[in-house]
Amino acid sequence: MSTATAAPSTPSGTATVSLTPIFVQLKLSLLKNGLKGSSKRKAAYFGALAFALVAAFFVTLSLALLRGNAHASAVVVLLAAVLALGWTFMPLFFPTGDETLDPSRLVMLPLRPRPLVRALLVSSLVGIGPLFTLCLAIGSAIALAHGAAGAVAAVLAVPLLLLGCVALARAVATANVRLLTSRKGRDLALLSGLLIAVGAQVANFAGQRLFQSGGLEKLQPAEEIVRWLPPASAIGMVDSASEGSYGMAAGQLLVTLAALALLLWFWERSLTKLMVTPDGSTIAAAKPKKERGAGAGGGLWSLLPDDRTGASMQRSLRYIVRDPKTKAAWVSALAIGLIIPVANALQGQGSVYLACFGSGMIGVQMYNQFGQDTSAFWMVAQTISGPRDAYEELRARALALALVTVPYTAVVAVVTAALVGDWPGLPSALGLALALLGSMLCTGALASARFPYSIPTDGAFKNVAPGQGALAWMGIFGGLFASALICSPVIVLTVVLHGSATAWILLPAGVAWGTLAAWAGLRLAAPTVARKLPEILMAVSKG
């Protein structure tokens, strides 16, 4: 495994073949061949390319129009820092975004680390992301460059910012490649939706507060610090040179170059370690297995009933923890269900009744219960001999969902009430949210029985098998509309009793109504499940 540090000696007088053009050609060939034979992939790639070009044009134009603005440096420098931050963490949440250049695939080749780093760095400049970054860097340089010194600094800053971002992304990805190719690493991708949702709300909230409290002048203190942090320091160098602060510009140039050199050294070291160290999975496989202290049903699982209901609940809860698609759906639902009420409350537009949004997001997980089993549903089908068994199976799945959702809904309601200061409205809001949850358990059971569809295991963002999209939308949107109708008596009662002293009665009324609705839905769906087992198995096995 010493292939990373030693290469076969070449005869004297023989020219060493440069890896850089080979890797660039390899990247272009893989991109080209990846688009063959798939019209959907072509449409997605060229659509993304067109969108990136249009966005890059308008971003570059917007930055260029900042030229001469008193606060242009604050906007441009901070934007460069945000761009570098995105390049740093993007590989952690989208580890399969550039599988063509995974360095672990080059372990068995006799390549030295330094030429390999150089070749990977240059080939990494091929793609939509680097093109967008280049446009943004050019726009940033145009916004700040004034005079001959500023122009010279801009010519240096554009490639330094681009190389700094790409090297940062590659160094982080290489250092974590063992993690990113493992199951735990793939689970990091689940957080991408959470981060996007949180980031959007934070950006919205920060933007509102910024323009309410002094505008862009508030960014100046942060910009004074960030302009010394590479690779944003390359853009700060342009502003310093344009202002005539040549000593400061020289210092920022040195900081940028030193950081880039340090990144390349760290990348080379990580690459060497990666190519000479055995895979952790092999080491773990070689170790003797430890004696397990508890059985599969030990620990908290022992609190579940020791019957079919407990076994089915445990299976459903394990799906949430272990199945990537189910985990992604739950993480997104839990995060967004809390973010929306909290974000609206922090912006002064909140209501305690937005707690219903949290229960609604989780209630959607009841739809297509059998789809998460995929072809393994045949094992469940073997245990169902009639409507009674089907009812117990559906009831166990609903109880597993309620085991998480009920306390979660209570937490969201309490947090929202505390943020908006509406404690008197908490009982009615919580009661309405639980009634809505029960209604969605009802319609979710019926949709699972009548509109099952397959969830493909391949592809992180493909949640419906081809040809079953209509089934999915019919079940979800039809169920949501029916849930609102089922919950309408509690909604009317909430409107009538809003603000009155007897509004607290909505809490027990909502719990009772939700329980009744869930029980009725399970009872109605059970005969359909028992009768349509072959059809359900066929529908959920297409992925």
C-alpha positions as CSV (number, residue, x, y, z in Angstrom):
1,M,0.0,0.0,0.0
2,S,2.9,2.4,-0.4
3,T,1.9,3.4,-3.9
4,A,1.3,7.0,-2.8
5,T,4.9,7.7,-1.8
6,A,6.8,5.7,-4.4
7,A,6.5,5.5,-8.1
8,P,8.3,3.2,-10.5
9,S,11.6,4.7,-11.6
10,T,11.7,5.9,-15.2
11,P,14.6,5.3,-17.5
12,S,17.0,8.2,-17.9
13,G,16.2,10.5,-20.7
14,T,12.5,9.5,-20.7
15,A,10.1,12.4,-20.2
16,T,7.7,12.0,-17.3
17,V,4.1,12.1,-18.4
18,S,2.1,15.0,-16.9
19,L,-1.0,13.9,-15.0
20,T,-2.8,17.2,-15.3
21,P,-4.0,17.0,-19.0
22,I,-4.9,13.3,-18.4
23,F,-7.1,14.1,-15.5
24,V,-8.7,17.0,-17.3
25,Q,-9.5,14.7,-20.2
26,L,-10.8,12.1,-17.8
27,K,-13.1,14.6,-16.2
28,L,-14.5,15.8,-19.5
29,S,-14.9,12.2,-20.8
30,L,-16.7,11.1,-17.7
31,L,-19.0,14.1,-17.9
32,K,-19.7,13.4,-21.6
33,N,-20.3,9.7,-21.1
34,G,-22.4,10.2,-18.1
35,L,-24.9,12.1,-20.3
36,K,-25.2,9.4,-22.9
37,G,-28.3,7.2,-23.0
38,S,-30.4,9.2,-20.5
39,S,-32.5,12.1,-21.7
40,K,-33.5,13.0,-18.1
41,R,-29.9,13.3,-17.0
42,K,-29.1,15.5,-20.1
43,A,-32.1,17.7,-19.3
44,A,-31.1,18.0,-15.7
45,Y,-27.5,18.8,-16.4
46,F,-28.1,21.3,-19.2
47,G,-31.0,22.8,-17.2
48,A,-28.6,23.3,-14.2
49,L,-26.0,24.7,-16.6
50,A,-28.4,27.2,-18.1
51,F,-29.7,28.2,-14.6
52,A,-26.1,28.7,-13.4
53,L,-25.2,30.8,-16.4
54,V,-28.2,33.0,-16.0
55,A,-27.7,33.4,-12.3
56,A,-24.0,34.0,-12.8
57,F,-24.7,36.8,-15.3
58,F,-27.1,38.6,-13.1
59,V,-24.9,38.2,-10.0
60,T,-21.9,39.5,-11.9
61,L,-23.9,42.4,-13.2
62,S,-25.3,43.2,-9.8
63,L,-21.8,43.2,-8.2
64,A,-20.4,45.3,-11.0
65,L,-23.2,47.9,-10.4
66,L,-22.0,48.2,-6.8
67,R,-18.8,49.9,-8.2
68,G,-18.5,53.3,-6.5
69,N,-20.9,52.4,-3.7
70,A,-19.7,53.4,-0.2
71,H,-20.6,49.9,1.2
72,A,-19.5,47.8,-1.8
73,S,-16.5,46.3,0.1
74,A,-18.7,45.1,2.9
75,V,-21.1,43.3,0.6
76,V,-18.4,41.8,-1.7
77,V,-16.0,40.7,1.0
78,L,-18.7,39.0,3.1
79,L,-20.2,37.4,0.0
80,A,-16.8,35.9,-0.8
81,A,-16.6,34.5,2.7
82,V,-20.1,33.0,2.4
83,L,-19.0,31.5,-1.0
84,A,-15.9,29.9,0.6
85,L,-18.0,28.6,3.5
86,G,-20.3,26.9,1.0
87,W,-17.4,25.3,-0.8
88,T,-16.1,24.1,2.5
89,F,-19.2,22.3,3.7
90,M,-20.8,21.3,0.4
91,P,-18.7,18.1,0.1
92,L,-19.8,17.0,3.5
93,F,-23.5,17.1,2.7
94,F,-23.3,16.1,-1.0
95,P,-20.5,13.5,-0.9
96,T,-21.6,12.0,-4.3
97,G,-21.7,15.3,-6.1
98,D,-18.4,14.5,-7.9
99,E,-17.8,10.8,-7.7
100,T,-15.6,10.9,-10.8
101,L,-12.7,12.4,-8.8
102,D,-12.9,10.2,-5.6
103,P,-9.2,9.9,-4.7
104,S,-9.8,6.5,-2.9
105,R,-10.3,5.0,-6.4
106,L,-6.7,5.8,-7.3
107,V,-5.1,3.9,-4.4
108,M,-3.7,1.0,-6.5
109,L,-2.1,3.3,-9.1
110,P,1.6,4.2,-8.7
111,L,1.0,8.0,-8.4
112,R,3.0,10.5,-6.2
113,P,0.8,12.7,-4.0
114,R,2.2,16.1,-5.3
115,P,1.5,15.6,-9.0
116,L,-1.8,14.0,-8.1
117,V,-2.8,17.1,-6.0
118,R,-1.9,19.3,-8.9
119,A,-3.9,17.2,-11.4
120,L,-6.9,17.0,-9.2
121,L,-6.8,20.7,-8.5
122,V,-6.8,21.6,-12.2
123,S,-9.5,19.1,-13.1
124,S,-11.6,20.3,-10.3
125,L,-11.9,23.6,-12.1
126,V,-14.1,21.9,-14.7
127,G,-17.7,22.1,-13.8
128,I,-20.7,24.3,-13.2
129,G,-19.7,25.3,-9.6
130,P,-16.2,26.6,-10.6
131,L,-17.8,28.5,-13.5
132,F,-20.3,30.2,-11.2
133,T,-17.5,31.0,-8.7
134,L,-15.3,32.5,-11.4
135,C,-18.2,34.8,-12.5
136,L,-18.8,35.9,-8.9
137,A,-15.1,36.5,-8.4
138,I,-14.9,38.7,-11.6
139,G,-17.9,40.7,-10.5
140,S,-16.4,41.2,-7.1
141,A,-13.1,42.4,-8.5
142,I,-14.9,44.8,-10.9
143,A,-16.9,46.3,-8.0
144,L,-13.8,47.1,-5.9
145,A,-11.0,47.7,-8.5
146,H,-10.0,51.4,-9.0
147,G,-6.8,52.6,-10.6
148,A,-3.8,50.7,-11.8
149,A,-3.0,49.1,-8.5
150,G,-6.6,48.0,-8.0
151,A,-6.6,46.4,-11.5
152,V,-3.3,44.5,-10.8
153,A,-4.7,43.3,-7.5
154,A,-8.0,42.2,-9.2
155,V,-6.0,40.2,-11.8
156,L,-4.4,38.3,-8.9
157,A,-7.5,38.1,-6.7
158,V,-9.8,36.3,-9.2
159,P,-7.7,33.1,-9.6
160,L,-6.7,33.2,-5.9
161,L,-10.3,33.2,-4.8
162,L,-11.3,30.5,-7.2
163,L,-8.3,28.3,-6.3
164,G,-8.8,28.9,-2.6
165,C,-12.4,27.8,-2.8
166,V,-11.7,24.7,-4.8
167,A,-8.7,23.7,-2.7
168,L,-10.7,24.2,0.5
169,A,-13.5,21.9,-0.8
170,R,-11.0,19.2,-2.0
171,A,-8.9,19.3,1.2
172,V,-12.0,18.9,3.4
173,A,-13.4,16.1,1.2
174,T,-10.2,14.2,1.1
175,A,-9.7,14.4,4.8
176,N,-13.2,13.0,5.3
177,V,-13.5,10.7,2.4
178,R,-13.6,7.5,4.6
179,L,-16.5,9.1,6.5
180,L,-18.3,10.3,3.4
181,T,-18.3,6.9,1.7
182,S,-19.6,5.2,4.8
183,R,-23.2,4.9,6.0
184,K,-22.7,7.6,8.6
185,G,-21.3,9.9,6.0
186,R,-24.3,9.3,3.7
187,D,-26.5,10.2,6.6
188,L,-24.9,13.7,6.7
189,A,-26.7,14.4,3.4
190,L,-29.9,14.2,5.4
191,L,-28.9,17.4,7.1
192,S,-28.7,19.3,3.9
193,G,-32.4,19.9,3.7
194,L,-32.3,21.0,7.4
195,L,-29.4,23.4,6.8
196,I,-31.1,24.9,3.7
197,A,-34.3,25.4,5.6
198,V,-32.6,26.9,8.6
199,G,-30.3,29.0,6.4
200,A,-33.2,30.4,4.4
201,Q,-35.0,31.4,7.6
202,V,-31.8,32.9,9.2
203,A,-31.0,34.8,6.0
204,N,-34.6,36.2,5.9
205,F,-34.6,37.1,9.5
206,A,-31.1,38.7,9.3
207,G,-32.0,40.7,6.2
208,Q,-35.1,42.1,7.9
209,R,-33.3,43.1,11.0
210,L,-30.4,44.5,9.0
211,F,-32.5,46.9,7.0
212,Q,-34.5,47.9,10.0
213,S,-31.4,48.9,12.0
214,G,-29.1,50.9,9.8
215,G,-28.7,49.1,6.5
216,L,-25.4,48.0,5.1
217,E,-23.4,50.2,7.7
218,K,-24.0,47.4,10.2
219,L,-21.8,45.1,8.1
220,Q,-18.7,47.2,8.3
221,P,-17.4,45.8,11.6
222,A,-17.7,42.2,10.3
223,E,-16.1,43.2,7.0
224,E,-13.0,44.6,8.8
225,I,-12.4,41.1,10.3
226,V,-13.4,38.9,7.4
227,R,-11.2,40.8,4.9
228,W,-8.2,39.2,6.6
229,L,-9.7,35.7,6.5
230,P,-8.7,33.7,3.3
231,P,-9.8,33.2,0.7
232,A,-12.0,36.3,1.2
233,S,-8.7,38.2,1.9
234,A,-8.0,38.1,-1.8
235,I,-11.0,40.4,-2.4
236,G,-10.1,42.5,0.5
237,M,-6.7,43.0,-1.1
238,V,-8.4,44.6,-4.1
239,D,-10.1,47.1,-1.9
240,S,-7.0,47.9,0.0
241,A,-4.9,48.4,-3.2
242,S,-7.7,50.6,-4.7
243,E,-7.7,52.7,-1.5
244,G,-3.9,53.2,-1.7
245,S,-3.2,51.0,1.4
246,Y,-0.4,49.1,-0.4
247,G,1.1,47.7,2.8
248,M,-2.3,46.3,3.9
249,A,-2.8,44.9,0.4
250,A,0.6,43.2,0.5
251,G,-0.2,41.7,3.9
252,Q,-3.6,40.3,2.6
253,L,-1.8,38.9,-0.5
254,L,0.7,37.1,1.8
255,V,-2.1,35.8,4.0
256,T,-4.0,34.5,0.9
257,L,-0.9,32.8,-0.5
258,A,0.1,31.3,2.8
259,A,-3.4,29.9,3.4
260,L,-3.5,28.4,-0.1
261,A,-0.1,26.8,0.4
262,L,-1.2,25.4,3.7
263,L,-4.4,24.0,2.2
264,L,-2.4,22.3,-0.6
265,W,0.0,20.8,2.0
266,F,-2.8,19.6,4.2
267,W,-4.5,18.1,1.1
268,E,-1.3,16.4,0.0
269,R,-0.8,15.0,3.5
270,S,-4.4,13.7,3.7
271,L,-4.1,12.2,0.3
272,T,-0.9,10.4,1.3
273,K,-2.6,9.1,4.5
274,L,-5.6,8.0,2.5
275,M,-3.6,6.0,0.0
276,V,-1.3,4.2,2.4
277,T,-3.8,3.5,5.2
278,P,-6.0,0.4,5.1
279,D,-9.7,0.9,5.0
280,G,-11.3,1.2,8.4
281,S,-14.1,-1.3,7.4
282,T,-11.4,-4.0,6.8
283,I,-9.8,-3.3,10.2
284,A,-13.2,-3.6,11.9
285,A,-14.0,-6.8,10.1
286,A,-10.7,-8.4,11.2
287,K,-11.5,-7.7,14.9
288,P,-13.2,-10.4,16.9
289,K,-16.9,-9.7,17.6
290,K,-17.7,-8.6,21.1
291,E,-20.3,-10.3,23.1
292,R,-23.6,-8.4,23.0
293,G,-24.8,-7.4,26.4
294,A,-28.4,-7.2,25.5
295,G,-30.7,-8.7,22.9
296,A,-32.5,-7.0,20.1
297,G,-35.4,-6.3,22.4
298,G,-33.3,-5.0,25.3
299,G,-33.0,-1.4,26.6
300,L,-35.8,1.0,25.7
301,W,-37.3,-1.6,23.4
302,S,-38.3,-3.7,26.4
303,L,-40.9,-1.0,27.2
304,L,-42.9,-1.8,24.1
305,P,-45.6,-4.5,24.3
306,D,-44.4,-8.1,24.0
307,D,-46.7,-9.0,21.1
308,R,-47.3,-8.2,17.5
309,T,-48.0,-4.6,18.2
310,G,-44.7,-4.1,20.0
311,A,-42.7,-5.9,17.3
312,S,-44.3,-3.8,14.5
313,M,-43.8,-0.6,16.4
314,Q,-40.1,-1.5,16.9
315,R,-39.7,-2.2,13.2
316,S,-41.3,1.1,12.3
317,L,-39.1,3.0,14.7
318,R,-36.0,1.2,13.5
319,Y,-36.9,2.3,9.9
320,I,-36.8,5.9,11.1
321,V,-33.3,5.5,12.5
322,R,-31.8,3.2,9.8
323,D,-33.5,3.6,6.5
324,P,-32.0,6.5,4.6
325,K,-35.1,7.6,2.8
326,T,-37.3,7.3,5.9
327,K,-34.8,9.1,8.0
328,A,-34.5,11.9,5.4
329,A,-38.3,12.4,5.4
330,W,-38.5,12.4,9.2
331,V,-35.5,14.8,9.7
332,S,-36.9,17.2,7.2
333,A,-40.4,17.1,8.7
334,L,-39.2,17.5,12.3
335,A,-37.0,20.4,11.3
336,I,-39.4,22.3,9.1
337,G,-42.3,21.7,11.5
338,L,-40.3,23.6,14.2
339,I,-38.6,26.1,12.0
340,I,-41.8,27.6,10.5
341,P,-43.5,28.5,13.8
342,V,-40.3,29.7,15.5
343,A,-39.2,31.8,12.5
344,N,-42.6,33.5,12.2
345,A,-42.7,34.1,16.0
346,L,-39.2,35.7,15.9
347,Q,-40.3,38.0,13.0
348,G,-43.3,39.2,15.0
349,Q,-45.9,37.4,12.7
350,G,-46.3,34.2,14.7
351,S,-49.3,32.5,16.2
352,V,-49.6,29.7,18.7
353,Y,-51.8,27.9,16.2
354,L,-48.8,27.4,13.9
355,A,-48.1,24.4,16.1
356,C,-50.5,22.6,13.8
357,F,-47.9,22.9,11.1
358,G,-45.6,20.7,13.1
359,S,-48.2,17.9,13.6
360,G,-49.2,18.2,9.9
361,M,-45.6,17.7,8.7
362,I,-45.2,14.6,10.8
363,G,-48.7,13.3,10.0
364,V,-47.8,13.1,6.3
365,Q,-45.4,10.3,7.3
366,M,-48.4,8.1,7.8
367,Y,-49.1,8.1,4.1
368,N,-47.7,5.2,2.1
369,Q,-46.7,3.2,5.2
370,F,-46.1,0.0,3.2
371,G,-43.9,1.8,0.6
372,Q,-41.1,2.1,3.1
373,D,-41.0,-1.7,3.3
374,T,-40.3,-2.0,-0.4
375,S,-40.2,-5.6,-1.6
376,A,-39.7,-6.8,2.0
377,F,-43.4,-6.2,2.5
378,W,-43.9,-9.8,1.6
379,M,-42.7,-10.8,5.1
380,V,-45.4,-8.5,6.6
381,A,-48.0,-9.9,4.2
382,Q,-47.2,-13.4,5.3
383,T,-48.4,-12.5,8.8
384,I,-51.7,-11.0,7.7
385,S,-54.5,-13.5,7.4
386,G,-57.5,-11.3,7.8
387,P,-58.8,-7.8,8.7
388,R,-57.9,-8.3,12.4
389,D,-54.2,-8.8,11.6
390,A,-54.2,-5.9,9.1
391,Y,-55.8,-3.7,11.8
392,E,-53.1,-4.6,14.4
393,E,-50.4,-3.9,11.8
394,L,-51.8,-0.5,10.9
395,R,-52.4,0.3,14.6
396,A,-48.8,-0.5,15.5
397,R,-47.5,1.8,12.8
398,A,-49.8,4.6,13.9
399,L,-48.8,4.1,17.5
400,A,-45.1,4.3,16.5
401,L,-45.7,7.5,14.7
402,A,-47.8,9.0,17.6
403,L,-45.1,8.0,20.0
404,V,-42.8,10.6,18.4
405,T,-45.4,13.1,17.1
406,V,-47.5,13.7,20.3
407,P,-44.6,14.9,22.5
408,Y,-43.0,16.7,19.5
409,T,-46.3,18.6,18.9
410,A,-46.5,19.5,22.6
411,V,-42.9,20.9,22.5
412,V,-43.6,22.9,19.4
413,A,-46.8,24.3,20.9
414,V,-45.1,25.3,24.1
415,V,-42.1,26.9,22.4
416,T,-44.4,28.8,20.0
417,A,-46.6,30.0,22.9
418,A,-43.6,31.2,24.8
419,L,-42.2,33.1,21.8
420,V,-45.5,34.8,21.0
421,G,-46.5,35.2,24.6
422,D,-49.9,33.6,24.2
423,W,-50.1,31.1,27.0
424,P,-54.0,31.3,27.2
425,G,-54.1,30.0,23.6
426,L,-51.9,27.0,24.3
427,P,-54.6,24.5,25.2
428,S,-56.8,25.2,22.2
429,A,-53.8,25.2,19.8
430,L,-52.5,22.0,21.2
431,G,-55.9,20.4,21.1
432,L,-56.4,21.5,17.4
433,A,-52.9,20.2,16.5
434,L,-53.6,16.7,18.1
435,A,-57.1,16.6,16.4
436,L,-55.4,17.3,13.1
437,L,-52.8,14.6,13.8
438,G,-55.5,12.0,14.5
439,S,-57.3,13.0,11.3
440,M,-54.1,12.5,9.3
441,L,-53.5,9.1,10.9
442,C,-57.0,8.3,9.7
443,T,-56.5,9.4,6.1
444,G,-52.9,8.1,6.1
445,A,-54.1,4.6,6.8
446,L,-56.7,4.8,4.0
447,A,-54.2,6.2,1.6
448,S,-51.6,3.5,2.5
449,A,-54.2,0.9,1.7
450,R,-55.6,2.4,-1.5
451,F,-52.7,4.3,-3.0
452,P,-49.5,2.5,-2.2
453,Y,-46.4,3.3,-4.2
454,S,-42.7,2.3,-4.3
455,I,-39.9,4.4,-2.9
456,P,-36.7,3.7,-5.0
457,T,-33.6,2.8,-3.0
458,D,-31.3,4.4,-5.6
459,G,-31.0,8.2,-5.8
460,A,-31.1,10.5,-2.9
461,F,-33.9,12.7,-4.2
462,K,-36.0,10.2,-6.0
463,N,-38.9,9.2,-3.7
464,V,-41.4,7.8,-6.2
465,A,-41.0,5.1,-8.8
466,P,-41.5,6.0,-12.4
467,G,-45.2,5.9,-13.4
468,Q,-46.5,6.1,-9.8
469,G,-46.2,9.9,-9.3
470,A,-50.0,10.3,-9.8
471,L,-50.7,7.8,-7.0
472,A,-48.4,9.6,-4.6
473,W,-49.9,13.0,-5.3
474,M,-53.4,11.6,-5.2
475,G,-52.9,10.0,-1.8
476,I,-51.1,12.9,-0.2
477,F,-53.2,15.8,-1.4
478,G,-56.5,13.9,-1.3
479,G,-55.6,12.9,2.3
480,L,-54.7,16.4,3.3
481,F,-58.0,17.8,2.0
482,A,-60.0,14.9,3.7
483,S,-58.1,15.5,7.0
484,A,-59.2,19.1,7.0
485,L,-62.8,18.1,6.5
486,I,-62.6,15.4,9.2
487,C,-61.0,18.0,11.6
488,S,-63.5,20.7,10.6
489,P,-65.7,20.3,13.8
490,V,-62.7,21.0,16.0
491,I,-61.7,24.0,13.7
492,V,-65.2,25.5,14.0
493,L,-65.2,25.0,17.8
494,T,-61.8,26.7,18.0
495,V,-63.1,29.7,16.1
496,V,-66.2,29.9,18.3
497,L,-64.4,29.6,21.6
498,H,-61.3,31.7,20.7
499,G,-60.5,34.1,23.5
500,S,-63.2,32.8,25.8
501,A,-62.6,31.4,29.3
502,T,-63.8,27.9,28.2
503,A,-61.3,27.6,25.4
504,W,-59.3,25.1,27.4
505,I,-61.9,22.5,26.7
506,L,-60.5,22.2,23.2
507,L,-57.5,20.3,24.5
508,P,-59.5,17.2,25.7
509,A,-61.9,17.6,22.9
510,G,-59.1,17.6,20.3
511,V,-57.4,14.6,21.9
512,A,-60.8,12.7,21.9
513,W,-61.6,13.7,18.4
514,G,-58.2,12.8,17.0
515,T,-58.2,9.4,18.8
516,L,-61.7,8.6,17.4
517,A,-60.7,9.7,13.9
518,A,-57.5,7.6,13.9
519,W,-59.4,4.5,15.2
520,A,-62.1,4.9,12.5
521,G,-59.5,5.3,9.8
522,L,-57.6,2.2,10.9
523,R,-60.8,0.1,11.1
524,L,-61.9,1.2,7.6
525,A,-58.5,0.6,6.0
526,A,-57.9,-2.8,7.6
527,P,-60.3,-4.8,5.3
528,T,-58.8,-3.1,2.2
529,V,-55.3,-4.1,3.3
530,A,-56.2,-7.7,4.0
531,R,-58.0,-7.9,0.6
532,K,-55.4,-6.2,-1.5
533,L,-52.1,-7.7,-0.2
534,P,-50.9,-8.9,-3.6
535,E,-51.6,-5.6,-5.2
536,I,-49.9,-3.7,-2.4
537,L,-46.8,-5.9,-2.6
538,M,-46.7,-5.4,-6.4
539,A,-47.0,-1.6,-6.0
540,V,-44.3,-1.2,-3.4
541,S,-41.9,-3.5,-5.2
542,K,-41.4,-1.5,-8.3
543,G,-38.5,0.5,-7.0
